[in-house]
Amino acid sequence: MNKMFLSLLLPGVLIPAIAQQSAPPPVMGISREAIKEGRSAAHEKVEMDYARAFRKANLSNHYLALDTMSGPSEVWFLEAFPSFAAVEQMEKDTQKPPMKSDLEMLDSRDGELRASSRNMYAVYRKELSYRPDKINIGKARYFMITSLRVRLGKQAEFMNGVKMVLGGYEKSNSDMPMVAYEVIAGAPDGLFLFMSPMESLKTLDGEEAREKAFMEALGPENAAQLLKGTGDVFNSMESSLFSVNPRMSYVSKEVEDVDPGYWRPKPAATKPAGDAKPTGQ
């Protein structure tokens, strides 16, 4: 069966986005870094130093790091902000010493490991989201991120289609929440991100059952209408699977407290040098 529009909007295969423990952030900064082949481990070490620097400075803007499990080798950083005024304040805070010099040094190290990067800003679209209050980032371990780019002049058709899909979710009582963001800077116009975090990849094993329940709730006429308009409404569609990387993330204490062992792992114990056996004996 040709899923196209439906498969990209079904909760089991949606793109994930960062949310605060209580509600999705109104503004999200999204940084995509393409990593050079064979440099992922070195890149992670640099990003761990970034997180330590942010934590030491106690900056209020938290971010989640996601490693791609499909597609190009990339790391996505999803940074939460309550407003664009907070974005401006963050820019000012990072220009203060010693933070400024620390970040300049880290940027120099990081730049040698990246093949390319892109920065975007997106705004939360509550009316396009599904049960966002059920999302618990502290328990998130994976994300499926789907990007939908709407053709110019097709916003009305897009909005109607999403509303129809959301109605199907409600009627089928889907257990997969979703948050929607619209990218307003840093990408071609019309880019929307629909996001659902997962506690386990086992979630994807239930996709067939969820889709069946959704299709029955939607009805054959509405399903046919959505599928028919897919090519006319979208310029492109892409889904990517991610794993959460707690070592490169800088999340709030509220999120960390959900699972301290995961978000704040204890450093590996090192064996005292005196216990080592001398060589050649």
Buried (B, 14 or more C-beta within 10 A) or exposed (E): EEEBBBBBBBBBBBBBBBBBBEEBBBBBBBBBBBBBEEBEEBBBEBBBBBBEBBEEBEBBBBBBBBBBEEEEBBBBBBBBBEEEEBBEBBEEBBEEEEBEEBBEEBEEBBEEBBEEBEBBBBBBBEEBBBBBEEBBBBBBBBBBBBBBBBBEEBEEBBBBBBEBBBEBBEBBEBEBBBBBBBBBEBBEEBBBBBBBBBEEEEBBEEBEEBBEBBBEBBEEEBBEBBBEBBEEBBBEBEBBBBBBBBEBBBBBEEBBEBBEEEBEEEEEEEEEEEEEEEEEE
